[in-house]
Amino acid sequence: MWLADQWKDYEVIDCSNGEKLERWGNYLLVRPDPQVIWDTPRAHKGWKQMNGHYHRSSKGGGEWEFFDLPQQWTIGYKGLTFNLKPFSFKHTGLFPEQAANWDWFGAKIREAGRPVKVLNLFAYTGGATLAAAQAGAAVTHVDASKGMVGWAKENAASSGLADKPIRWIVDDCVKFVEREIRRGNHYDAVIMDPPSYGRGPKGEIWKIEDAIHPLVRLCAQLLSDQPLFFLINSYTTGLAPAVLSYLLGVEVAASRGGTVRAEEIGLPVTQTGLVLPCGASGRWEA
């Protein structure tokens, strides 16, 4: 398992009975987590001193209950600054476990010793974009949500990266990739974090089981003559690490060589010393 264990402003303090107690900077949040199927005593005082609690509804979805929590605040990671705000479906605008991947590809970009162009698809609020730009890459950031791209721009400004070579694109990821192929554009690295299900800006339906393999095949056509890496993240339960390995092996390694690895990614739990699994990542590198 790849661990995001370098955080100072974030931690999973404890997990019990379908929920996790987290520290986001100076604030404590309790949020549901489907991986937490164990019911252990909630001994940590934070369970009774939370600043926000997301309650899951039996009808689907849920709602926040706040106790002295600001509308927005920031946390940092190795020189990056992220603006957080609780919004629908329990999220805060950041997936801290992805820091395990930021550290990996950030080192690869720095060690490349040459200009690196990165394509970040389903780029959300820009964690991977900022990590790649901080490492020296030119990044094309693509997401179907105008609001998320705006949030990512805020994070870039807060991180002192507003003047870095980042292209901000609001578009359906598949259609953007198809156009880039027609234009003859190429990238040294591809990052994608596709949702299980979603809709593009014009109502295009995305279902990961049907769409992920064709998209990886398309993206492989965008790789440059000196590709550096290809990263796929997945929070979809049915896509085990072995599936991500197979996709990258068939569509990238078969023609480009290099190595493929895939693992679960996770966050350490302070109270118990255990690790909370948080999806899977597949990595191809030259």
N, C-alpha and C positions, 0 to 999 in steps of 0.2 A: 504494500500500500504506500502511496505517496502522501506524505503528511505536510499540511500547512502549519508548521510548528514554530514559525519565526515572528508571529504577531506580538506586539506589545499593547496595542490599543483594543484588541479583541480577544475574547476567550469564551469557550464553552465551559461554564463552571460545573454544571451538573445536568444529568438527563434522567427522567423517570416518567413512566406512565404516559407515553405518547408526547411528551413535551421536553424542551431543552431550555435551560436557564443560561443566558448569554450576557456577557459584558461588552457593550459597544462604547468604548471610551469611558465616560463617567456614568453611563446609564445601563440599567439592567432590564432586559426584555425576556419574557417567556413566550415561546412560540411552539406550535405543534411540529412534530417531526415523525413521519411514518416509520422510520427505522427504529424508533425507541419503543420497542414492544415489551420491555421489562418494567416491572413496578417495584422500585426500591425506595427506601425511606428518604424523604426530602429533608436532610439534616441541615443543609446550608441555609443560613439566614436570608440569603437573597431571594429565596422562594416567597418570602413574606414582605420583601422590601423592593419589589419590582417597580419599574417606572412605566412599563407597558406590558399588556397581556393580550395576545391574539387568541380569541375563543373560536374554535371550529364549530360550525353549525351542523346539526344532524341532517340538514337539508342541502348541504353543500355550501362551500364558501365559509364566511365567518365575519367577525368584526373585531376591531381593536377596543380595548379598554385602557385608558391612560391615567397614570398617576404621576403628575409633575414631570412630563416629558415635553421638551421643546418641539416645535413643528419641524425643525431641521437642525442638525449638528454635524460635526465632522470627526473623522478618525484618520490616522495616518498609517502608512506602511512603507518603510524604507524610502522616505522622501516623497511619496505620493500622498495626496490628500483627497479623501472621498466625502462628498456631501451625502448625508443620510437623511431619509425621511420615511416614516412608516406609511405604506400605502396598501392598496387592495391585495387580497390573498397573501397576507402575512409578511410580505417582503419589505426590505429596508433600502433596496437599491444597490446591494453589494452581496457577493457570494465569497466570503473570506477563504473558503477552502481552495479557491482558484489561485491563491498565492503560491501554492506548490508548483503550479504551471508557470506563473509569472517568473519565479526564480529560475526555473529551468530554461525557458526560452530567452530570458533576459541575458543569461550567461552566454548562450549560443550566439546571440546577436553581437554582444560585446567582443566575443572571441573570433568572430568571422573576419575582422580586419578589412572589411570592405563595405560599401553601401548595401543596405538590406531593405528590400521592399516587402512589406507585410500586408496581407489581406485579412481583415478580421470580420467574419460574417456572423449575423445574429449578435451584434456587438454590445447590445444592452447599454449600460451606463459607463462602459469604457474601461473597465479594470485592465483587461488585456491590452487594449489600445495604449493606455498610459504607460504600462510596464514596457511595452515594445518601444514606444517613443522615447522614454527615459533612457533606454539602452542604446538609442542612436538610430533606430529604424525610421523609415518613412512609412506611414501607416494609412491604409484606406479602411475607414470604419463604416460598416454598412448595417443598418437596422431598419425594419419596416415602420417603426414607431418614431414619429417626429419628436414626441415628448422625451423619449429615451435618448435620442441623439442630442437634444438640447441639454439634458442632464449630464451626458458625457462631456459636452463642451464646458459646462460648469466645473466638472471635476478636473478637466485639463487646465482651466484657468487657475483653480485653487492649487494645483500641483506645480504651477509655474511652467506649464508646457503649452500655453496658448499659441506661442510662436513657432512651435515645432511643425515639421511637414506632415500634417494630418489632414486627410480629405474626409469630410463628414458627408455621408450619403444616406438619404432617406429613400429606401427602395426595397422592393421584394428581392431577397438575396439570390434566388435562382435566376430571375430575369436579369439582375445585374451581372452575374457571372456569365450568362449567355452573351450579353452585350460585350463584356470584356474580351471574350473569346473572339467575337467577330471583329473587334477593334485591333486584335493582335497584341493586347497587353499581357504582361507576365509579372509574376511575383516570385520572390525568393522563399516565401513562407506563407502558409495558410493556417488560420485559426478559425474554428467554427464551434459554436455552442448552440446547436439547434434545439428548439423546444419540442416537446412531445407532440403538441398540437398548436396550431396558430393560424392566423390569417394575415395576408399581406395588405398593403395600403389600399388595394382595390378589391379586397375580399377574396384574394387567392387563398385556397385552403392548403395548409401544410400538415401532413401526417407523417411522423418521422419514419415509421416502419416502411412506408411506401417510397419516401422521398430521399432518404439519407444516401443510399447507394448511388442513385443517379447523380446526386449533387457532388459526392466525392469524385465520381468519374469525371464530371465537368471540371471540377477544381484542379484535378490532376493535369488537365490541359493548360492551365494557367501557370504552372510551375516553370521557372526560368531554366536556363541551361546549367545553372549552379544552384539548385534548390538547397535550402538549409534545413527546413523542418515542416511538418504538417501535423497539426494538433486537432483532435476531435474530442470535445467534451460531451457527456451525456448524463442527464438526470432521469432518463427513461428506464424504468425497472427492467424491461425486457431486453435491453441492450447491454449485455454483460461485457466485461473487458475483452473476452475472446472474440466477440462479434466485431468490436472496433479494430482489433488486431487483424482480423480477416479482411475487413474492408480496406485497411491501409496496405496490407500485404498484396492483395489482388490489384488494387488500382494505382498504387504508388511504388512499392518496393519491387514488384515484378518487372517494372520497366526502368526504375531508377536505382535499384540496388539499395544500399543503406540498411538500417535496422529498424524493426518495429517492436515497441513494447506497449503494453496496456495494463493498467492497474486500477483498483479503486483509489479514490482520493478521500482523505479524511482529516478530521480535526481532533486534536487531543482533548480529553475531558479532564479538567483540573482535579475535581473532587475524587474521581475514581481511578485515574491513570489509564482508563480505557480509551479507545479511539471510536469516534462517531463516523461511520461511513457516509459519504456525501456524493454519491454518483461515481462515474468512471471516466477515465481519460485514456485515449490512445495516442501514441506519439511515434511518428516516423522521423528519423533524422538521417542525413546523408552520411 
